[in-house]
Amino acid sequence: MSILDKKYEERIQKHFSKYPDKRSAVMPLLYIAQEEYGFVNEEGIHEVAQLCEMDPTQVRSIAGFYTMYSEKPKGKYWLQVCTDLPCALRGAEAFHKELKEYLGVEEGGTTDDGLFTVEHVMCLAACDKAPMLQCNFHYMENLDMEKMKQFIEEKRAELAKEQK
């Protein structure tokens, strides 16, 4: 029994119950692996392959193809700012630049405390709510830097509280 199977058995079985073939659950199981390890690492790939009765090479190719799976460590909060043209026209590029400056990171970089990774992405289909971003696959819309700073400082305060 793998770490994923032990820790997430109920969720995994729920996904398996949706499909006639275990292989069809590979994508939701990759999300579980990413949640557990912070990214889709080799251990997660092998565990998902075993659970889905697939070759690890097949699982690795799926994880590598889709942008929602990260193959390298990310911060606890993965901030993906849409900078596509419609969002850029609503200030997303300037917002993205200011966010990186505030956090002290380059594109794709992670803060020293390991909390935030910032990346730009193309089209999250919420153009009318830009500037917007996706934080761990949850939308944050109609943003400005004051709202973003408040969110960042709340998350940092939560971390400080957890560490006490």
C-alpha positions in Angstrom: 0.0 0.0 0.0 1.4 3.4 -1.0 1.5 6.6 1.0 -1.2 8.1 -1.2 -3.4 5.0 -0.9 -3.0 5.0 2.9 -3.6 8.7 3.4 -6.2 9.3 0.7 -7.9 6.0 0.3 -11.4 7.3 0.5 -10.8 10.0 -2.1 -9.0 7.6 -4.4 -11.8 5.1 -4.2 -14.3 7.8 -4.9 -12.5 8.7 -8.1 -12.2 5.0 -9.1 -15.9 4.6 -8.6 -16.6 7.2 -11.3 -14.9 5.3 -14.1 -15.2 1.8 -15.6 -11.4 1.6 -15.8 -8.9 2.6 -13.2 -6.7 4.2 -15.8 -9.4 6.9 -16.3 -8.7 8.2 -12.8 -5.1 9.1 -13.5 -5.7 12.9 -13.7 -7.5 13.3 -10.4 -5.0 11.0 -8.7 -2.2 13.2 -10.1 -3.9 16.1 -8.3 -3.8 14.1 -5.1 -0.1 13.3 -5.6 0.6 17.0 -6.2 -1.3 18.0 -3.1 0.6 15.5 -1.0 4.1 16.2 -2.3 3.8 19.9 -3.4 4.5 18.8 -7.0 4.3 15.7 -9.1 7.5 13.9 -8.2 8.8 10.5 -9.1 7.4 8.9 -6.0 3.9 10.3 -6.8 4.2 9.2 -10.4 5.0 5.7 -9.4 2.3 5.6 -6.8 -0.3 6.8 -9.3 0.9 4.4 -11.9 0.6 1.5 -9.4 -2.9 2.6 -8.3 -4.1 3.0 -11.9 -2.4 -0.1 -13.1 -0.3 1.8 -15.7 3.3 2.1 -16.7 5.0 5.1 -14.9 6.1 6.4 -18.3 2.5 6.8 -19.3 1.7 8.7 -16.1 4.8 10.9 -16.5 3.7 11.8 -20.0 0.3 12.9 -18.8 1.8 14.9 -15.9 4.2 16.6 -18.4 1.6 17.4 -21.0 -0.9 19.3 -18.7 0.1 22.7 -17.3 -1.9 22.2 -14.1 0.6 19.7 -12.9 3.9 21.0 -11.6 7.0 18.9 -12.1 9.1 21.0 -9.7 8.4 22.3 -6.2 6.2 25.3 -5.8 5.2 27.5 -2.9 2.3 26.5 -0.7 0.3 29.1 -2.7 0.8 28.8 -6.4 -0.3 32.2 -7.9 -1.0 32.1 -11.6 -1.7 35.5 -13.0 -3.5 35.7 -16.3 -1.7 38.2 -18.5 -3.4 37.4 -21.8 -4.4 40.4 -23.9 -7.9 41.0 -22.5 -6.6 40.8 -18.9 -3.5 42.9 -19.8 -5.9 45.7 -21.1 -7.4 45.7 -17.6 -4.1 46.1 -15.9 -3.0 42.5 -15.4 0.6 43.0 -16.7 1.2 45.8 -14.3 -0.4 43.9 -11.5 1.8 40.8 -12.2 4.9 43.0 -12.2 4.0 44.7 -9.0 3.1 41.4 -7.3 6.5 39.9 -8.2 8.3 43.0 -6.9 6.3 43.0 -3.7 7.2 39.3 -3.1 10.8 39.8 -4.3 10.6 37.0 -6.9 11.3 36.6 -10.6 8.9 34.9 -12.9 8.3 31.4 -11.7 10.1 32.1 -8.5 9.2 31.2 -4.9 9.5 33.4 -1.9 12.2 32.6 0.7 9.6 31.5 3.2 8.3 28.9 0.7 4.8 30.3 0.7 4.3 31.9 -2.7 5.2 31.0 -6.3 4.3 33.5 -9.0 3.8 32.7 -12.7 2.0 34.2 -15.5 -0.5 32.1 -17.5 -2.5 32.6 -20.6 -6.3 32.8 -20.4 -8.1 31.7 -17.3 -11.4 32.6 -18.9 -12.3 35.4 -16.5 -11.4 38.4 -18.7 -14.2 40.6 -17.3 -12.8 40.1 -13.7 -9.2 41.1 -14.4 -6.8 41.6 -12.9 -7.3 38.1 -11.6 -5.3 35.0 -10.7 -5.7 31.4 -9.8 -4.3 30.5 -6.4 -4.0 26.7 -6.0 -6.7 26.4 -8.7 -9.2 28.8 -7.0 -9.9 32.1 -8.7 -9.3 35.5 -7.1 -10.9 38.2 -9.2 -11.1 42.0 -9.5 -7.8 42.3 -7.8 -5.6 45.2 -6.9 -2.4 45.3 -5.0 -4.1 46.3 -1.7 -6.3 43.2 -1.8 -3.3 41.1 -2.8 -1.1 42.4 0.0 -3.8 41.7 2.5 -4.1 38.1 1.3 -0.3 37.7 1.4 0.0 39.0 4.9 -2.9 36.9 6.1 -1.2 33.8 4.8 2.1 34.8 6.3 0.4 35.4 9.7 -1.2 31.9 9.5 2.2 30.4 8.9 3.7 32.3 11.8 0.9 31.1 14.0 1.4 27.5 12.9 5.1 27.7 13.7 4.5 28.8 17.3 
